[in-house]
Amino acid sequence: MQLFNGLQGQLKYGWDNFLSEEEHNTILEYKHGFTNDSGIDVEEPATAQMLIHTITLHFIGNPKEEQAAAKSVLINLRSQRFQIIDGIKMSS
C-alpha cells in the first residue's frame, strides 16, 4: 500500500510541476477516434491512455529521436569504413 501511495505522490508532483496547463488540457480532453462495426465514426475519451503515453515519453524519451541518432552514427561509421577501404586500394 505504501508503494502505491509513493507512486501516486510522484505522479501528482510530476503533474503539478512538469506539465504545463496546455498539456493538462490536452491529456484531460483527449479522445480516441475509431470506426465501429457498423461503420460509424466514434470518439471516446481516452484520458488514461494519453496520460500513460505522456508519462512514458517523459521517463523513456521519444524512441524516434533515439532511432534517428543511431542511424546518424551508423551512417558515419559506414562512411569512415569506406574511406579506409578506398585508402587501402589506392596505396596498393
Summary of the structure (lengths in Angstrom):
residues: 92
radius of gyration: 23.6
end to end distance: 71.9
largest distance: 71.9
contacts: 173
relative contact order: 0.07
helix: 73%
strand: 11%
